[in-house]
Amino acid sequence: MPAYNEAPTIEGVLDDLIPRVDRLIIVNDGSVDETGPIVDRWSAGRPGVTVVHFPENRGLSAALRAGWDEVRDLLGAGAIRPDDVAF
């Protein structure tokens, strides 16, 4: 899930999303507000949640690519199977 300057709403969105998925990858796309610290706090101790931080905003395509790169790494590590569904 890409996120850029979503501090006012990110926690509610994540709370709503997490019961619907087995694994969640959040890409903080260089937010200049509190999005990064919020997702770090929210994800702490939640198995299956990964947070990627960009030091500066790279845009939606780069954030989505980082998420897919993380999926590739999970596949390579055997943490997910090729027939798992990703969206």
Buried (B, 14 or more C-beta within 10 A) or exposed (E): BBBBBBBEEBBEEBEEEBEEBEBBBBBBBBBEEBBBEBBEEBBEEEEBBBBBBBEEBBEEEBBBBBBEEBBEEBBEEEEBEEEEEEE
